[in-house]
Amino acid sequence: MSGVGRSISIMEPIRVSHVVFDGMEGYAVDGTPTDSVIIGIYEIIGDIPDLVVSGINMGENISTESVTTSGTVCAALEAATHGCRAIAISQQMKDFEKFEFVFRPVNFELAKAVLRKIAVAILENGLPEGVDVLNVNVPAKSNKPSNKPEFEVTRLARRLYRTRIEKRKDPRGRSYYWIDGIEVGSAEEGTDIHALRNGKVSITPLTLDLTAHSCIDSLKNWLKSVISEM
């Protein structure tokens, strides 16, 4: 479900299956990540849960690009919309490792330890005022020899990829396109990309309010000039 963002299946049915995995009971929802949150809250649980955890995702979800397209992050944002405290957590890994997961299991021990610490803190103390979701990204390997992670509170970097489109031909000679991206070479200090690339756990506070509050006054002045020219 990579790249589906906050898609909701409003034009098709959603099926839910009861499953048991490693002795734990759960439910598999065949819709989008956002569908899973909605079904979980209003049908399976029937109440607002104490905490919603989306992840651990295979691959990091960093920058403004990811938080608006990631199914993992958007599931957490959906939970926050319904009044839940929420964490989106992802582990850094190379693209080929995601597709080889079935054949070569990934070690999530560091990410699990980080998640456990943050989850307990939220359950005991809640989220800081004004924060709806914590977007947590864990490095593939800590920058500390002891593998004890170093944490950094970060802001979203602007871009993670330089967009690239490949044009190809199918067996019948018809053109099709494959959207791809090349990772940016550098990122500013204080951003989630910079922290993760330096072996730190990045914790970015997210809010559902996308209003650019600092620009409201300047926009009013801009609008006055626009209207005066009409």
N, C-alpha and C positions, 0 to 999 in steps of 0.2 A: 504493500500500500504506500510505497514511497511517492512523494510528490502530490498526494491527493488533497493536502491542506485540510480545510474544514468542510469537505464535501459531506452532504447528508443525502441519504437515499430516500427522497420524497416521492419518486416516481416508480419505485419498484419495491417488492416485498423484502423483508429481512428475516432470515431464519436463524434460530438459536439452538445450539446443541449442548446438552449436559455432558461434560467430559471429566475424566479422572486421570491425572498425570502425576506420576511419582507420589501417589497416595493423597494428592490434594484435589479436592473437587473444584470445578470451575465451569465456565460457560464459554463456548466458542460462538462468536457472532460473525456471520458471513458478510456483513456490510463494511463500511468504512470505519476508521478509528473513532470518528465522531459518533457514528451510529452506535458503536459499542458502549460509549460513555452514556448516551441517552437511554439505550435499552437497559444498561446496568443500573442506572439511578432510578428510573421510573417503572421498570418491569421486574428486574431480578431482585434488587434490594428493596425498592419501594420507598426509599428515603434518601436524604443527603448523607453520604458517607463521611467519615471523619477525615479521610485523605484519599485522593486519587493519584496513583502513580502511573504514568505513561512511559513505557520502556521496561527494561533497558534496551534501547535501540542499537542495532548493529550499524555503526557509523555515526559520526558526530553531526549535530544539528546546530550550526553556528552561523552568525551573520543575519542581517535583515532578510536575506533571501530564504534562509531555512525556516525562520519562525513563521513565515507566511505560507510556506508550501509544505512543510513537514507534517505528515500525519501524526507523528509522535507529539510534537509540540502543540499542534492544533487540537488534539484530543484533550490535552491538559487545559488549553484555553476554553474548550467547550465545558469542561468540568467546572472551571472557575465562573463561567457564565451562569451556572445553576447554583452558585453559592458554595462550591467545594474548595477546600484548600488543595492545591495541586502541584505536582512535581513532574517535569519532563526530564528524563535522564537518558543520555546517549553515551556510547563508548566509541572512541576514535579507532578506526581501522581502515586499512586500505580497501579499495573497491573489490579486488579479487578475493579478499578474505571473506567478504559478505556472501559471495556466491559459492565459496568452498565450505561454508559453515556446516553443511550436512555431512561432509566428508572429514572435516577437521574442526572439531568443536573449539569455540573461542573461550578463553579464560576470562570470566567476568568477576573474579574474586575482588579485585580492586574496586570496580564499579559497585558491587554489592555492598562492600564495606562503607563506601561513601554514601550510598543511598540509605543504608540503615541509620547512619549517624544523623543525616539531614531529616529523615522521616521522624525519628524519635524526637528531635528538636522541635519540629513543627507540631507534632501531636501534643507535646508538653507545653509549648509556648505560643503556638500559632505562627502565622506569617507576619513579618514587619508591616506596619501600616502602609497602605498604598500599593502593596505587592499582591498580585493575583496568582502568579505562577513563578516558580523558580525553574529556570532552564539550566540544567546541570550537564556539563560535558566533561567526561573523564578521559584522561590521556591513555593511550595504549600502554604506556609505561611511565611511572612517576619519575620526576627529575631527581628524586632523592635516592641514594644508594640503598636505604632501608626499605624502599618502595612505600614509605609512609607519605601520603600525598600532601602537596602544598596547595592551599586553596587561594583563589583570587576572585574577588567580586569584580565583574566586568560589565562593559557595555557592548552592545551589538556592533560588530564591524559592518561596514556598508556592503561589501561584496566578498563572496567566497570564490566565485567562479567568473572567468571571462567566457561568455557564451559562445558556443561554436555549433554550427549546423553542418551535418554531413548529408550530402545528396547522394542517393544510391539508386540502383535499378533492381526491381524484383525479377524473378525468372521469366516473366512475360514482357519485360522491357519497360514497365511503367515506373515512373519516378516516385520515390518516397524519401522522407526526411527523418533524420535521427538527431534529436537535440542533445547536445553534449556540452561539457564545460571543462575548462582548464583552470586548476586552482591558482589563485593569485599568489604572487611570489612573496609579498610582505604585508604586514598589517600593523596598525598603530599600537603602541603600548597602551594597555588599559582595555583593549578589546578582547573579546572571547577567542578570536583566532590567535592572537599573540600569546595569550595565556596557555592555550592548549598546545601550541607548537613549542612551548618552552617547558612542557611536561607538568603543567599545573592543572588542577581541577578548576574549570571555569564555572562560576555561578552567576547567572545574569537574571536580575529581577525583571519580570515582565508585568505589564498592566494591560487590561482590556481596553482602557481608554486610549484610543489612538489620536486624540486631539492634540495638536501642536500648541499647547497653552502659551508658550513663550512667544508665539508669533501672532496671537490674537490682535494685539494693539496695532502691530505693523500691517496686518491684513485689513483692519478697519480703515487705516489711512490709505492703503492701496485701493480699497473699494471706493473711497470717496473720490479719488482721482479718476477712477474708471467711470463712475456715474457722472461726474462733472463733464466728461467728454462725450456723453451720449446726447 
